[in-house]
Every structure is written in C-alpha cells, then in structure tokens.
Amino acid sequence: MKKASDFIDEIINSLLPDEKKSYLILLKEWPNIAGYDFARHTKILEFSGPILRVGADHSVWMQFGKMNEKTILGKIREVLPKTEITKIEFKLGIV
C-alpha cells in the first residue's frame, strides 16, 4: 500500500519542471547529502546552472563546507545523476 507522501511526490513530479524537482530533491535530501550536523547549520539558498549557493550560520560551518565540497558534490551526483552542479558557494550568516 502506498503512503500519502508517495502520492504527493508523484503529483509534484508530474507538475514541476525538472529544475524545480531537482531543487526539491536537494532540499529533502540535504541532511543525507551534507550530513545531519552540517545540514542543521546550513541552508540551500538557490542553484542556477553549475553553482549551488549555501548559507551557513557560522564561519566554522562555512569552512567545513569548503573543505568537504568535493565529497558533498559527489553525494549530490549520487542523488541527482544528471545535475549540472560543479561548484558550491557558501554565504555566511544566511540560514
């Protein structure tokens, strides 16, 4: 038996363009992609083309993100194999 959330996902997937779907998937999967602790201190702001913009609530988390950018990008590609994202820009104080 399908859950209500499965039906909602199917409806959303049928109505939204691919870029919006990718954004929603990133938002939903961010804790799994970035790690729970890091995700609590960051927020996906936007992505356009190859750049994902992420806000961080403290410079320590911003630096952590920069140091782990390649790992995070690899996990994004696992979740979104057709993604164009190749770079992450971090902004301080926007969460």
Secondary structure, DSSP 8 states (H G I E B T S, - for coil): ---HHHHHHHHHHHHS-HHHHHHHHHHHHHHHHH-HHHHHTEEEEEEETTEEEEEESSHHHHHHHHHTHHHHHHHHHHH-TT----EEEEEET--
